[in-house]
């Protein structure tokens, strides 16, 4: 029994030794077989997904070409990739130093067959077609072994050229099928890139045309402004000069001197108004948005206006507010300029007295509406269309920049300003302002603008 136990133990030890020694041998045989029969076998499904993502995300043609020419050969383990893009009778070759062929490819036998539906060709002689054979051999001499047609949805796009395998073996049927799928994806990507290129060129042309139009408008505005200034400045300067000459030429009564000096001061004020309006239009600063208690701010503005020298005491001003007004984000220094201009205009058209009513309310879509109504004569219907045009005015002394400046300020607040005639008489200025002018469409309207100062 002891001998049997010893023999059994030796046998088990022998089996264990054989297993341990044979395992490395099996792994070696497995690696050798894999190397010989499955050399460089790729996971084409994963590879196609990766390549598709890189190709389809390249809208800019140079980026797409770089992916195809520089990255694709390494991924596919082939020597090179080339691309020919057809544009009517022209063709573009990539890489840019790639050259082959001795005639127009748009008229070649190969392009004609690819256009008709032949999907690909091996770069080798073709029986009974000498012209096609010659063209394929020219491409082979350039370092490629497969040619795929790129047939887009609207027109023939060109050719995808693939070089031989790096291991020297021939392309198998499986490779050809994989490359066919790849060629379809390249076709779509090239078509998208060309469309994007066309759109970019159109955009640049439109931008150029727009710049020319803007420049033309600027020159037209400059010419119009020059004519207006020549008129508006010439008359006050003439009055100032003649008044000064009249004072210098001899002794004048104190009453006459006082009247002439009054003329001079008055005309200087007119000149100052013209220059101030022009500067206000040209140097408009972007608004600084802050929380505004509109009821308090407008009430204080009207109180100060009533006690100013420019206010016409014959004109009564009424202000009406609802019980609750939400917080408005605005630059009230600029809005005060708008209100001042509107109130001043209304009082000017009612020299014999009248009434101005200012009504403030919360409007739909989180907006505030300020409605300023007067009992004046209103405006002619033709003038209503022109009141916000620069240099248009119905006043005897005016430059026509007050309301354009107002509209510029209100638009900077992302609001609107309109002037209308009332059926019962008089005119109204309607100003609508968003509560939060910096909140863009699509964002949460309850959000406070990040650049608002509190």
LINJO-V950088 format. One record per backbone hydrogen bond with DSSP energy under -1.0 kcal/mol. NH is the residue of the N-H (numbers start at 1). CO is the residue of the C=O. Records with the same first field share a line. If there is no record, write none. Layout:
BEGIN
NH = CO + CO
END
This chain:
BEGIN
5 = 1
6 = 2
7 = 3
8 = 4
9 = 5
10 = 6
11 = 7
12 = 8
13 = 9
14 = 10
15 = 11
16 = 12
17 = 13
18 = 14
19 = 15
20 = 16
21 = 17
22 = 18
23 = 19
26 = 22
27 = 23
28 = 24
29 = 25
30 = 26
31 = 27
32 = 28
33 = 29
34 = 30
35 = 31
36 = 32
37 = 33
38 = 34
41 = 38
44 = 42
47 = 43
48 = 44
49 = 45
50 = 46
51 = 47
52 = 48
53 = 49
54 = 50
55 = 51
56 = 52
57 = 53
58 = 55
59 = 57
64 = 60
65 = 61
66 = 62
67 = 63
68 = 64
69 = 65
70 = 66
71 = 67
72 = 67
75 = 71
76 = 72
77 = 73
78 = 73
79 = 164
82 = 161
83 = 94
84 = 159
85 = 92
86 = 157
87 = 90
90 = 87
92 = 85
94 = 83
98 = 95
107 = 104
108 = 105
112 = 108
113 = 109
114 = 110
115 = 111
116 = 112
118 = 113
121 = 147
123 = 145
124 = 122
129 = 126
133 = 129
134 = 130
135 = 131
136 = 132
137 = 133
138 = 134
139 = 135
140 = 136
141 = 137
143 = 140
144 = 139
145 = 162
146 = 162
147 = 121
148 = 160
149 = 119
150 = 158
152 = 155
157 = 150
159 = 84
160 = 148
161 = 82
162 = 146
163 = 80
166 = 77
168 = 165
176 = 172
177 = 173
178 = 174
179 = 175
180 = 176
181 = 177
182 = 178
183 = 179
184 = 180
185 = 181
186 = 182
187 = 183
188 = 184
189 = 185
190 = 186
191 = 187
192 = 188
193 = 189
194 = 190
195 = 191
196 = 192
197 = 193
198 = 194
199 = 195
200 = 196
201 = 197
202 = 198
203 = 199
204 = 200
205 = 201
206 = 202
207 = 203
208 = 204
209 = 205
210 = 206
211 = 207
212 = 208
213 = 209
214 = 210
215 = 211
216 = 212
217 = 213
218 = 214
219 = 215
220 = 216
221 = 217
222 = 218
223 = 219
224 = 220
225 = 221
226 = 222
227 = 223
228 = 224
229 = 225
230 = 226
231 = 227
232 = 228
233 = 229
234 = 230
235 = 231
237 = 233
238 = 234
239 = 235
240 = 236
241 = 237
242 = 238
243 = 239
244 = 240
245 = 241
246 = 242
247 = 243
248 = 244
249 = 245
257 = 253
258 = 254
259 = 255
260 = 256
261 = 257
262 = 258
263 = 259
264 = 260
265 = 261
266 = 262
267 = 263
268 = 264
269 = 265
270 = 266
271 = 267
272 = 268
273 = 269
274 = 270
275 = 271
276 = 272
277 = 273
278 = 274
279 = 275
280 = 276
281 = 277
282 = 278
283 = 279
290 = 330
292 = 328
294 = 292
297 = 293
298 = 294
299 = 295
300 = 296
301 = 297
302 = 298
303 = 299
304 = 300
305 = 301
306 = 302
307 = 303
308 = 305
315 = 312
316 = 354
318 = 356
320 = 358
328 = 292
329 = 435
330 = 290
335 = 331
336 = 332
338 = 334
339 = 335
340 = 336
341 = 337
342 = 338
343 = 339
344 = 340
345 = 341
346 = 342
347 = 343
348 = 344
349 = 345
350 = 347
353 = 350
354 = 314
356 = 316
357 = 373
358 = 318
359 = 371
360 = 320
361 = 369
363 = 367
367 = 363
368 = 433
369 = 361
370 = 431
371 = 359
372 = 429
373 = 357
374 = 427
384 = 380
386 = 383
387 = 383
389 = 386
391 = 400
392 = 389
405 = 401
406 = 402
407 = 403
408 = 404
409 = 405
410 = 406
411 = 407
412 = 408
414 = 411
415 = 410
416 = 432
418 = 430
420 = 428
422 = 426
425 = 422
428 = 420
429 = 372
430 = 418
431 = 370
432 = 416
433 = 368
435 = 366
439 = 436
443 = 440
447 = 444
452 = 449
453 = 289
END
